[in-house]
Amino acid sequence: MGNADDAQDAAQEVFVRLFLHRARFEGRSRYSTWMHGIALRTCLALRRARGRREKRVAAGDTTQAAAHPPAESGLRLDLLRMLEILDEEDRAMMILKHAEGHSYEELATMFGLSESACKMRLSRAREKLKKAYPELGEET
């Protein structure tokens, strides 16, 4: 979520939604996957709302510096800055797949997509990162 306060707000919202929607769990996937999907969609929605607010504020302040300075050149690249070039859902999917080790089946359930659509989105996201950061070579 970007900071501790937003993360706490998101956690509260996730628990409320889990409680309110508990009867909707149908058992077609693991409970943890269903829970993760609700958390993911909640966090994405909250980040989008925050982004819209920040854009309105930035539009009113013409002296504001760039929100995201360019990444440093060299061997050490900041992973979070790199992932910022991806849209919210692709970034979340990359993190869930590569950092948390979720399967394509679990991602499909969380995002409401087919497994092949998840594979394609991840492939396109990796290609976008390779184009933006050619110094990474084949490591992505």
PyRosetta script that sets phi, psi and omega in degrees:
from pyrosetta import init, pose_from_sequence

init()
pose = pose_from_sequence("MGNADDAQDAAQEVFVRLFLHRARFEGRSRYSTWMHGIALRTCLALRRARGRREKRVAAGDTTQAAAHPPAESGLRLDLLRMLEILDEEDRAMMILKHAEGHSYEELATMFGLSESACKMRLSRAREKLKKAYPELGEET")
pose.set_psi(1, -15.5)
pose.set_omega(1, 176.0)
pose.set_phi(2, 106.1)
pose.set_psi(2, -32.5)
pose.set_omega(2, 176.4)
pose.set_phi(3, -154.4)
pose.set_psi(3, 164.5)
pose.set_omega(3, -173.4)
pose.set_phi(4, -64.4)
pose.set_psi(4, -39.7)
pose.set_omega(4, -179.0)
pose.set_phi(5, -63.8)
pose.set_psi(5, -45.1)
pose.set_omega(5, 178.3)
pose.set_phi(6, -64.9)
pose.set_psi(6, -36.7)
pose.set_omega(6, 179.2)
pose.set_phi(7, -65.0)
pose.set_psi(7, -40.0)
pose.set_omega(7, 178.3)
pose.set_phi(8, -66.2)
pose.set_psi(8, -42.7)
pose.set_omega(8, 177.1)
pose.set_phi(9, -61.3)
pose.set_psi(9, -43.2)
pose.set_omega(9, 179.8)
pose.set_phi(10, -63.9)
pose.set_psi(10, -42.3)
pose.set_omega(10, 179.7)
pose.set_phi(11, -60.3)
pose.set_psi(11, -43.3)
pose.set_omega(11, 178.2)
pose.set_phi(12, -62.0)
pose.set_psi(12, -44.9)
pose.set_omega(12, -179.8)
pose.set_phi(13, -62.6)
pose.set_psi(13, -40.2)
pose.set_omega(13, 179.2)
pose.set_phi(14, -62.9)
pose.set_psi(14, -45.8)
pose.set_omega(14, -179.2)
pose.set_phi(15, -64.2)
pose.set_psi(15, -37.5)
pose.set_omega(15, 176.9)
pose.set_phi(16, -63.7)
pose.set_psi(16, -45.7)
pose.set_omega(16, -179.4)
pose.set_phi(17, -66.0)
pose.set_psi(17, -38.8)
pose.set_omega(17, 177.5)
pose.set_phi(18, -60.9)
pose.set_psi(18, -42.5)
pose.set_omega(18, 179.9)
pose.set_phi(19, -65.6)
pose.set_psi(19, -47.3)
pose.set_omega(19, -176.4)
pose.set_phi(20, -67.3)
pose.set_psi(20, -29.5)
pose.set_omega(20, -175.2)
pose.set_phi(21, -107.6)
pose.set_psi(21, 15.1)
pose.set_omega(21, -176.0)
pose.set_phi(22, -59.9)
pose.set_psi(22, -30.4)
pose.set_omega(22, -179.6)
pose.set_phi(23, -73.8)
pose.set_psi(23, -14.2)
pose.set_omega(23, -178.8)
pose.set_phi(24, -82.1)
pose.set_psi(24, -10.9)
pose.set_omega(24, 178.9)
pose.set_phi(25, -68.8)
pose.set_psi(25, 120.6)
pose.set_omega(25, -174.0)
pose.set_phi(26, -102.9)
pose.set_psi(26, -5.8)
pose.set_omega(26, 178.7)
pose.set_phi(27, 80.5)
pose.set_psi(27, 10.7)
pose.set_omega(27, 178.8)
pose.set_phi(28, -75.3)
pose.set_psi(28, -18.1)
pose.set_omega(28, 176.9)
pose.set_phi(29, -134.5)
pose.set_psi(29, 176.2)
pose.set_omega(29, 176.2)
pose.set_phi(30, -67.3)
pose.set_psi(30, 151.1)
pose.set_omega(30, -179.9)
pose.set_phi(31, -60.9)
pose.set_psi(31, -39.0)
pose.set_omega(31, -179.2)
pose.set_phi(32, -64.0)
pose.set_psi(32, -34.6)
pose.set_omega(32, 177.9)
pose.set_phi(33, -68.3)
pose.set_psi(33, -43.0)
pose.set_omega(33, 177.4)
pose.set_phi(34, -60.9)
pose.set_psi(34, -45.3)
pose.set_omega(34, 178.6)
pose.set_phi(35, -61.1)
pose.set_psi(35, -45.2)
pose.set_omega(35, -179.4)
pose.set_phi(36, -61.4)
pose.set_psi(36, -38.6)
pose.set_omega(36, 177.8)
pose.set_phi(37, -61.7)
pose.set_psi(37, -43.1)
pose.set_omega(37, 177.8)
pose.set_phi(38, -64.4)
pose.set_psi(38, -43.8)
pose.set_omega(38, 178.6)
pose.set_phi(39, -61.1)
pose.set_psi(39, -43.7)
pose.set_omega(39, -179.5)
pose.set_phi(40, -61.7)
pose.set_psi(40, -51.7)
pose.set_omega(40, -178.8)
pose.set_phi(41, -63.1)
pose.set_psi(41, -37.4)
pose.set_omega(41, 178.2)
pose.set_phi(42, -64.3)
pose.set_psi(42, -48.0)
pose.set_omega(42, -178.9)
pose.set_phi(43, -64.5)
pose.set_psi(43, -41.5)
pose.set_omega(43, 177.5)
pose.set_phi(44, -61.8)
pose.set_psi(44, -42.4)
pose.set_omega(44, 179.7)
pose.set_phi(45, -64.3)
pose.set_psi(45, -41.9)
pose.set_omega(45, 179.4)
pose.set_phi(46, -66.7)
pose.set_psi(46, -39.1)
pose.set_omega(46, 178.4)
pose.set_phi(47, -66.8)
pose.set_psi(47, -39.3)
pose.set_omega(47, 178.0)
pose.set_phi(48, -63.0)
pose.set_psi(48, -43.9)
pose.set_omega(48, 179.2)
pose.set_phi(49, -62.1)
pose.set_psi(49, -42.1)
pose.set_omega(49, 178.7)
pose.set_phi(50, -64.6)
pose.set_psi(50, -40.8)
pose.set_omega(50, 178.9)
pose.set_phi(51, -61.5)
pose.set_psi(51, -41.2)
pose.set_omega(51, 178.1)
pose.set_phi(52, -64.5)
pose.set_psi(52, -40.8)
pose.set_omega(52, 177.7)
pose.set_phi(53, -62.9)
pose.set_psi(53, -44.1)
pose.set_omega(53, -179.1)
pose.set_phi(54, -63.8)
pose.set_psi(54, -36.8)
pose.set_omega(54, 178.5)
pose.set_phi(55, -65.5)
pose.set_psi(55, -40.6)
pose.set_omega(55, 178.6)
pose.set_phi(56, -63.9)
pose.set_psi(56, -42.3)
pose.set_omega(56, 179.4)
pose.set_phi(57, -66.5)
pose.set_psi(57, -44.2)
pose.set_omega(57, -179.5)
pose.set_phi(58, -64.3)
pose.set_psi(58, -35.5)
pose.set_omega(58, 179.4)
pose.set_phi(59, -64.5)
pose.set_psi(59, -30.2)
pose.set_omega(59, 178.7)
pose.set_phi(60, -82.0)
pose.set_psi(60, -16.2)
pose.set_omega(60, -177.7)
pose.set_phi(61, -117.9)
pose.set_psi(61, 97.6)
pose.set_omega(61, -176.7)
pose.set_phi(62, -77.9)
pose.set_psi(62, -11.0)
pose.set_omega(62, -179.7)
pose.set_phi(63, -90.9)
pose.set_psi(63, -2.6)
pose.set_omega(63, -177.0)
pose.set_phi(64, -65.6)
pose.set_psi(64, 135.2)
pose.set_omega(64, 177.1)
pose.set_phi(65, -71.4)
pose.set_psi(65, 167.1)
pose.set_omega(65, 178.6)
pose.set_phi(66, -57.0)
pose.set_psi(66, 136.4)
pose.set_omega(66, -177.6)
pose.set_phi(67, -67.3)
pose.set_psi(67, -32.1)
pose.set_omega(67, -177.5)
pose.set_phi(68, -128.6)
pose.set_psi(68, 100.5)
pose.set_omega(68, 179.0)
pose.set_phi(69, -63.8)
pose.set_psi(69, 153.9)
pose.set_omega(69, -179.1)
pose.set_phi(70, -63.8)
pose.set_psi(70, 150.7)
pose.set_omega(70, -179.6)
pose.set_phi(71, -67.2)
pose.set_psi(71, 149.0)
pose.set_omega(71, 178.3)
pose.set_phi(72, -67.8)
pose.set_psi(72, 148.1)
pose.set_omega(72, 174.0)
pose.set_phi(73, -85.2)
pose.set_psi(73, 166.8)
pose.set_omega(73, -179.9)
pose.set_phi(74, 113.3)
pose.set_psi(74, -173.5)
pose.set_omega(74, -175.5)
pose.set_phi(75, -74.5)
pose.set_psi(75, -29.4)
pose.set_omega(75, -175.3)
pose.set_phi(76, -95.2)
pose.set_psi(76, 105.1)
pose.set_omega(76, 178.4)
pose.set_phi(77, -107.9)
pose.set_psi(77, 140.7)
pose.set_omega(77, 178.8)
pose.set_phi(78, -78.6)
pose.set_psi(78, 116.1)
pose.set_omega(78, -176.4)
pose.set_phi(79, -58.2)
pose.set_psi(79, -41.5)
pose.set_omega(79, -179.3)
pose.set_phi(80, -64.5)
pose.set_psi(80, -39.0)
pose.set_omega(80, 176.4)
pose.set_phi(81, -64.2)
pose.set_psi(81, -39.0)
pose.set_omega(81, 179.6)
pose.set_phi(82, -62.1)
pose.set_psi(82, -44.9)
pose.set_omega(82, -176.9)
pose.set_phi(83, -69.9)
pose.set_psi(83, -17.8)
pose.set_omega(83, -179.4)
pose.set_phi(84, -64.8)
pose.set_psi(84, -18.5)
pose.set_omega(84, 179.0)
pose.set_phi(85, -74.9)
pose.set_psi(85, -14.9)
pose.set_omega(85, 178.8)
pose.set_phi(86, -87.5)
pose.set_psi(86, 154.3)
pose.set_omega(86, 174.9)
pose.set_phi(87, -73.0)
pose.set_psi(87, 167.3)
pose.set_omega(87, -172.9)
pose.set_phi(88, -53.1)
pose.set_psi(88, -49.4)
pose.set_omega(88, -175.6)
pose.set_phi(89, -68.6)
pose.set_psi(89, -40.3)
pose.set_omega(89, 179.0)
pose.set_phi(90, -66.3)
pose.set_psi(90, -39.6)
pose.set_omega(90, 177.1)
pose.set_phi(91, -61.4)
pose.set_psi(91, -46.1)
pose.set_omega(91, 179.4)
pose.set_phi(92, -62.6)
pose.set_psi(92, -41.6)
pose.set_omega(92, -179.5)
pose.set_phi(93, -64.5)
pose.set_psi(93, -40.8)
pose.set_omega(93, 178.3)
pose.set_phi(94, -61.8)
pose.set_psi(94, -44.9)
pose.set_omega(94, -179.0)
pose.set_phi(95, -65.6)
pose.set_psi(95, -45.1)
pose.set_omega(95, -179.7)
pose.set_phi(96, -63.9)
pose.set_psi(96, -37.5)
pose.set_omega(96, -178.6)
pose.set_phi(97, -76.6)
pose.set_psi(97, -51.8)
pose.set_omega(97, -170.1)
pose.set_phi(98, -91.8)
pose.set_psi(98, -30.2)
pose.set_omega(98, 179.9)
pose.set_phi(99, -93.7)
pose.set_psi(99, -36.2)
pose.set_omega(99, -177.1)
pose.set_phi(100, -102.7)
pose.set_psi(100, -9.9)
pose.set_omega(100, 172.8)
pose.set_phi(101, 74.7)
pose.set_psi(101, 26.3)
pose.set_omega(101, 178.1)
pose.set_phi(102, -72.4)
pose.set_psi(102, 148.6)
pose.set_omega(102, 178.7)
pose.set_phi(103, -79.1)
pose.set_psi(103, 165.2)
pose.set_omega(103, 176.1)
pose.set_phi(104, -62.8)
pose.set_psi(104, -34.3)
pose.set_omega(104, 178.1)
pose.set_phi(105, -62.8)
pose.set_psi(105, -43.9)
pose.set_omega(105, 178.8)
pose.set_phi(106, -66.0)
pose.set_psi(106, -42.1)
pose.set_omega(106, 177.9)
pose.set_phi(107, -61.3)
pose.set_psi(107, -41.4)
pose.set_omega(107, 179.5)
pose.set_phi(108, -59.7)
pose.set_psi(108, -42.0)
pose.set_omega(108, 178.6)
pose.set_phi(109, -65.8)
pose.set_psi(109, -45.1)
pose.set_omega(109, -177.5)
pose.set_phi(110, -64.5)
pose.set_psi(110, -41.3)
pose.set_omega(110, -174.6)
pose.set_phi(111, -95.2)
pose.set_psi(111, -6.0)
pose.set_omega(111, -179.6)
pose.set_phi(112, 68.7)
pose.set_psi(112, 37.1)
pose.set_omega(112, -180.0)
pose.set_phi(113, -123.1)
pose.set_psi(113, 171.5)
pose.set_omega(113, 172.1)
pose.set_phi(114, -80.8)
pose.set_psi(114, 162.1)
pose.set_omega(114, 178.1)
pose.set_phi(115, -61.6)
pose.set_psi(115, -40.6)
pose.set_omega(115, -179.1)
pose.set_phi(116, -65.8)
pose.set_psi(116, -34.5)
pose.set_omega(116, 177.0)
pose.set_phi(117, -66.1)
pose.set_psi(117, -38.7)
pose.set_omega(117, 177.1)
pose.set_phi(118, -63.8)
pose.set_psi(118, -43.9)
pose.set_omega(118, 179.0)
pose.set_phi(119, -60.7)
pose.set_psi(119, -43.6)
pose.set_omega(119, -179.1)
pose.set_phi(120, -65.9)
pose.set_psi(120, -43.0)
pose.set_omega(120, -180.0)
pose.set_phi(121, -63.9)
pose.set_psi(121, -41.2)
pose.set_omega(121, 178.2)
pose.set_phi(122, -66.2)
pose.set_psi(122, -39.4)
pose.set_omega(122, 178.2)
pose.set_phi(123, -62.5)
pose.set_psi(123, -45.0)
pose.set_omega(123, 178.9)
pose.set_phi(124, -65.0)
pose.set_psi(124, -38.1)
pose.set_omega(124, 178.1)
pose.set_phi(125, -64.6)
pose.set_psi(125, -42.3)
pose.set_omega(125, 177.4)
pose.set_phi(126, -62.6)
pose.set_psi(126, -41.0)
pose.set_omega(126, 178.4)
pose.set_phi(127, -63.5)
pose.set_psi(127, -39.9)
pose.set_omega(127, 178.6)
pose.set_phi(128, -62.9)
pose.set_psi(128, -41.1)
pose.set_omega(128, 177.7)
pose.set_phi(129, -65.8)
pose.set_psi(129, -40.5)
pose.set_omega(129, 179.2)
pose.set_phi(130, -63.1)
pose.set_psi(130, -39.3)
pose.set_omega(130, 178.9)
pose.set_phi(131, -68.5)
pose.set_psi(131, -40.0)
pose.set_omega(131, -178.4)
pose.set_phi(132, -73.5)
pose.set_psi(132, -30.7)
pose.set_omega(132, -176.6)
pose.set_phi(133, -130.2)
pose.set_psi(133, 71.3)
pose.set_omega(133, -177.0)
pose.set_phi(134, -63.3)
pose.set_psi(134, -21.4)
pose.set_omega(134, 179.4)
pose.set_phi(135, -66.3)
pose.set_psi(135, -12.8)
pose.set_omega(135, 178.0)
pose.set_phi(136, -76.8)
pose.set_psi(136, -23.3)
pose.set_omega(136, -179.9)
pose.set_phi(137, 62.8)
pose.set_psi(137, -133.7)
pose.set_omega(137, -176.3)
pose.set_phi(138, -93.4)
pose.set_psi(138, 14.6)
pose.set_omega(138, -176.1)
pose.set_phi(139, -78.6)
pose.set_psi(139, -15.6)
pose.set_omega(139, -176.4)
pose.set_phi(140, -79.3)
pose.dump_pdb("model.pdb")
